[in-house]
Amino acid sequence: MKKHDFWLYFTALMAALGGLLSGYDTGVISGALLFINQTWDLSVSEQGFLVSSVLIGALTGALTTGVFADIFGRKKMIIATAIMFFVGSILCAVAPSVEFLIASRIFTGFAVGAVNFTTPLYLSEVSPKEKRGMFVSLFQLAITAGILFSYVVNAVFANVAHDWRLMLLAGVVPAGVLFIGMLFLNDTPRWLVLKGRDEDAKNAFIKIQGNIDTDYEISEIKKSFETGTNNKFEFKKWLIMPFVVGIGIMFAQICTGINTIIYYAPTIFKMAGFDSNQSAIYATSLIGIVNFLMTFVAIAYSDKIGRKPLLYIGLTGVMLSLIVMGGVFALSNELGSLVKWFAVGSLMFYIVCFAFSLGPIGMTLISEVFPLKVRGVAMSICIFFNFVFNFMVTYSFPLMLHKIGAAYTFWFFVIICIICLFFVYYLVPETKGIALEKIEENWKKGVKARDF
């Protein structure tokens, strides 16, 4: 392997570890919640707020740190989020009351929100266009690895210590890994050019891409600026469509129900007939394994067959699994003891389809469709909406289960899947193999999404 190839892949892998932070926080609460309920007797509404409280902090982190990423750089922001998550994990573990725990999860959520846009942004800006889909998908792979790690931690401590505090404390591990990894990396060449640091940008390009024409690459980046390297950006009418795509794909990613599965899988399994907390958590671990493994499909094929075909296949599969899941609970009396195994099967199929489509492709698209000068802020706005949708779904899910029942809750998400299929067909462009600067040029020229 050539030296620059090593540094390119090392950079991508280290930066992608930001997903570990987000994935761990997403998954760990699912198992911890069962034992937190034994410490404090929480109502349905309190459970929903405890689980979704991290998203309040994430909303703030996603919305505010886009500006800081453009000012201070992508690298420094990722390091800062790792430090915050390390501290937040300790605060969660020592919480003396449910109110303190909620406040600590809000603090931790700020880091989660920041890393969810900064890391894909970093990856998209260091990746060659022919490998961009694969590299940005590494972020989603790291998220699934973080979720799997959290499920393993939950299973270990559920069996050994029955201690939710140790589950939450283990979050210091992904935070430490992310912090150490980022110390070895440069900032992105595109951000360096944006700041007028052309020589640093050339060195960064050479380190990760070898003997490329750095003068040409930098001139192409500068062409995408509307007024040289001036940081001011005037909103133009042509920017409406990138925002429609970015916010819309975040809606599709979240409102088709993924975090009802990730956050509440053990709760769902107990509803389906698993007797103990431990057995429900063990069953959830299978979902984590499948989620991790199937993300490799997106890494392998998003740059070969394209983003949209994976979205079509994945959304269709998600929709079918939700139909079956609703049917399982509607026919629970007839199915008897088989309910729990049908529940495991349908949720596994859901995760299979989501893991190679909406998960990684959603993050890839929002890192691609915006022009460089507004990319940091624009992505933070999209991630802000991601967490808005996430909060709405996560908070309302236990209430929906209580009010309308499991069957109609899952069928409600089926309707959203149908809407999202039409959205992808008509409004999402195919960005496979297109340079970031060319995508911006297409938007400026008014090229329709289906004609990219």
N, C-alpha and C positions, 0 to 999 in steps of 0.2 A: 504494500500500500504506500502511495506517495505521501510525503509529509503533509501537504495541504489537504489531502483527502482525510488523513487522520484528524487534523484539526477541525475540519468541517463537521465530521461525524461526532467528534468529541464535543464540539460546541453545541450541536443540535441535541445530543443526549443530555448534557448537563443542564441546558436551558429548559428542556422538556420536563426536568424533574420538578419544576414549578407545579406541574399537575399533581405530583404526589401530595403536596400541601392541600390543594383543593379536594382531591379524591379522598384523602384520609378524613378530613372534616365532614365530608358528605356522608361517608359510610359509617363512621364510628358511632354516631348518635343512634343509629338503628338498633344496635344491640344494647348500648348503654341505657336507652330509654326504658327498657324492660326492668332494669335494676334501679334506675332513678325513681320509678314508680313505687318501688318497695321502700325507698328512703323517704319520699314525700308522696302522699296520695294525691295525684294530680287529676283534675277534671279533664274531659275531652278537649275543651278549649285551651286549657293550660298546656296539655301535651302538644297541641298544634303550635302554640306560641313558642314553647321551648325549642322545638325542632326548627321552626322557621326563624327564630330570633337571630341566628347567624346571618340570615339573609338581610336583615336590617343594616348590619354593619357592612355587608357586601355591597348593598346599594350605594352607600356612601363611598366605599373604597373604589368601586367601579366608576362612579361619576366624577370624583375629584382627582384621582391620580393620573388620569389621561393628560391633564395639563402638566403635571410634574414629570411624566415620562417624556414629554416633548422638551421640557426645560432642562432636566437633569440627566436624561438618558434612560434607556430601557434597562440597562444592567443595574444601575443604582437602585431603581425602583424594585426590581426583583429581590435584591439583597435586603432592602428595607422590609419587604413583606415577610421574608423568612424570619427576620428578627421579631417582628410583631407576632407571628404565629407561634414562635417558640415561647414567648412570654404569655400569650393567650392560653396556650395549652396548660401551663402551670397554674394560671389563675382558675381555669375551669376545674382542674383536679382538686384544688383546695377549697372550693366553694362551700361556705358554711350554710348557705340557704339557697333556695331555688331562685330567688331574686338576684343574688350574687352570680349564680351560674348563668342566668340569662344575660346579665350585663357582660360577663366574661365572654360568652359566645358572640355577643354583638361586637366586642373588641376584636376577637379572632376573625369574625366575618369581614372586617375591613381588609385584612390581609388576603383573604380568599377572593374578595371582589377585585382587588388590585392585580393579583397574580393571574386571574382568569382572562384579563385582556393584555397584560404586559408580556406574558410569555408567548402567546401566539403571535403577537406583534413582533417580538424579537426574532422568533423563528422564521417568520415570513420574510423579514428583511435581511437575514443572513443566508437564505436558501437560494441556490440556482433555480431558475424558473422551471426547469424540467424535473426538479426534485421537490418543489415547494409543497405539493400536496402531501408527500410522504413525510417531510420534516415537520410540518405543522400538525400532522396526525400523530406524531410522537407525543405531543402534549396530551392528546386524548388518551393515548396508551398509558402515559404516566398517571393520568387521573384514574383510569381503571386499575392500575397497579396500586395506587393509593387506597382505592376502595377495597381491593382484595386484601391489602395489608391490614386495613381496619377490621375487615371481617375475621381475619385470622387472629388478630389481637382480641377481638370480641369473644371468639370461640375459646381462646386460651384462658382468658380471665373469667369467662362465664363458667368454665369447668373447674378452675383452680381456686379463684379467689372470690368469685361472685361480686366483683368490685368495679363499679362504673368509673370510679376515680382513676384507677390505673389505666382503664381504657382510654380516657381522655388525656392523661399525662403522656401516653406513648406518642402523642402528636409532636413531641420535641424531636423525634427521630427524623421524619421527613423534613422538618424545618432546618435541622442541622445539616442534612445532606444537601439541601438546596443552597444554603448559605455557603458552604465550603465549595461546592461545585462552581458557583458563579464567580468566586474570587479568581478563577483561572481564565476567565473569558474576557474578550474585548467587547466594546459596544458595537452596534451595527454600523456598517459602512454608510447606509442611507441616513441614519441620524447624524453621523459625523459630517457628512456633506451638508446636511441641513444647517449645521452649526458653523459652516465655513472651515472645517478642519479637514481639508482635502488630503493632506499628506497622511494624516492618521487613517483616513478612509482608504487610501491606496494600500497602506500597510495591512489594514484589516482585510481588504479584498485578497491581497497576495497570500496572506496567512491561511485563508480558508478556501480559496479557489485557484491558487497557483498562478501560472503565467497567463493571466487574462489581460486584455487591454484595459488597464485601469482608467486611462484618460477617457476612453470611449464610455465606459460604464458611468463615470462621474458626470460626463457631459449629458448622458441620457437622463440621469437623475435630475440634473439641474434644469433640463428642458421641461420637466414635469412641474417645476415651480412656475407659478403665474407671474411672480415678480422677483426673480432671482432668488436670493437666500433670505429675503425679508420674511420674518416670522408672521406678519399679519396675513390673515386669510379672510377674504370676503365670500360670504355664502352665495353660491350661484344656483340657478334653477336646475342645472344638470345634476347637482348633488342630491336632488330629491330621490332619484331612483336608487343610488347606492344605499341610502338610509332605509328605503323601503325594503330592499333586499336584506340588509344587515339586521334590522329590527324584526323583519318577518321571519327570517331563518331562526332567530332566537325564540320567537313565539312557537315555531314548529318544533324546535328542539325540546322545549320545556313543557308546553301545554298539551303535548301528546302523552304526558304522564310519567316521564322517566323518573322523576324524583319521588313520586308516590311509591315506586318500586324500591329505589335505593334507600330512602329514609324509613319506609314502613314495611319492608319485606318480612321481617320477623313477626310484626303485628299481623300482617295478612296471613302468614302461615299459621299463626295461632288461631286465627278466625277459621282457617280451613281445616283445623283438626289436630295440629301438632300439640302434644300435651304439655311440654315443658319449655321454658325459655331456652335451655341448652339445645334441644332438638330443633327449634325454630331458627336459632342462630346458625347451627350446622347446615341446615338447608339453605340458608341465605348465603353461606360461604360458596356453595355451588354456583350461585348467580355471579358472585365476584370472580370466580375462575373463568366462567364463560365470557363475561364482560371483558376481561383482560385478553383472553385468547382471540376473540373475534375482532378486536380492534386491529389486529395484524392484517386483516383482510383490507381495511381501508388504507393501511400503510402500503400494501402491495399493489393495490389496484386503482387508487384515486388518481394517479398520474398516468394510468394505462387506459382505463375505460371511461374515466371522467367522473366529475362530481355528481352530475344529475342522474345518470343511470343508477348509481349507488343509492341516491335519495329515493328514487322511484321504488326500487326493490325493498329498501329498508322500511319506508313508510307503509307500503302494502303489507309487509310482514307484521309490523307493529299493530296495524289495524286488525288483522286477522287474529292475532294473539289476544287482543283486548275483547274481541267478539267472543272468543272461546272463554276467556276469563270471566266475563259477565255471565255466560251460560253456565259455567261451573257453579257459581253461587246461586243462580236462579233455580238450578236443578239439584241443589245440595241435598235435599231430602231423598231424592231418587238415587243419587250417587253414593250416599252414605260415606263409608270410610275411604272411598276412592277420591273424595273431594280434594284431600290434601295432595295427592299425587297428580291429579289434573292441574291443580294450582301451581305446583312446582314446574310441571311441563310447560304450561302456557306462559309463565313468567320467564322461564329459561328461553323460550322461543322469542319472546319480546326482547330480551336482552341481546340475543344473537343478532336480531335485525337492527336494533338501535346502535349496537357497538360498531358496526361497519358503515353506518350511514349518518344519521342525524348527529351523533356525538362528535366524531372527528370532522365531518364535512361542514357542520355548522361553524366550528371554530376556524376552519380553513377559509371559508368564504368571507367571514368578516375581516380576516387579515388581508384579503386580496382586493376587495371591491372599492376601497377608499383611496384617494390620492394621498401622497406622502405628507404633504403639508398639514393635512387635517387628520391623518390616520390615527394618531394617538388619542386625540379627543373623540373622534368618531367611534373608534372601537370601544372606548370607555362608555359612551352613550349606549351602544348596543349591549354591552355587558350589564350596564345599569338596568336596561329593560329585561335582560335575561333574568336578573335577580328579582325584578318586580314580578315577572311571570312566575318565577320560582316561589316567591313568598305567597302569592295568591293561591297557587296549586297546593303547596305544602301545608299552609294553614287551613285551607278549606277541605282537604281530603278527609281528615277524621270527622269533620262536621257532616260532609256529604255521606260518608258511610253510616253515620248515625241517623241522618234525616231521610235519605232515599234508599239506603241499602247498597251493598257491594255491587250487585248486578248492574243497576242503573248508573252507578258511579263509573264503572269501567266502560259501559256503553256510551256515556257522555263523551269520553275521550275518543271513541270511534268517530263521532261526528267531526271532531277537531282534525283527526287524521285525514278525512275526506277533503276538508277545506284546504289543508296543507298540501295535498297532492296537486290541486288546481294552482295553488300559489307557486309551487316549484315549476310546474309546466309553463306557466305564462310569464313569470316575473323573475326567475332566477337564471342568471347567465351561466354558461359553461366556461369556466376559467382555466381548464386544463391546458398547460403548456403555453399560456399567454403571459408575457412579461407584465409586471405590475404597472409599468409606465404605459403599456399598450392598453391595458384595461381602463386606465384613466382617460386615455385618448378616445376610446370608444364611447365612454359616457359623455365626454365633451361634444362629440360629433352627433350625439343623439341616437346612436345605434341601439336598437331594441334588444332586450335581454336575450331573446330567443335567436338573435342573429349574430351573437358574438363569435 
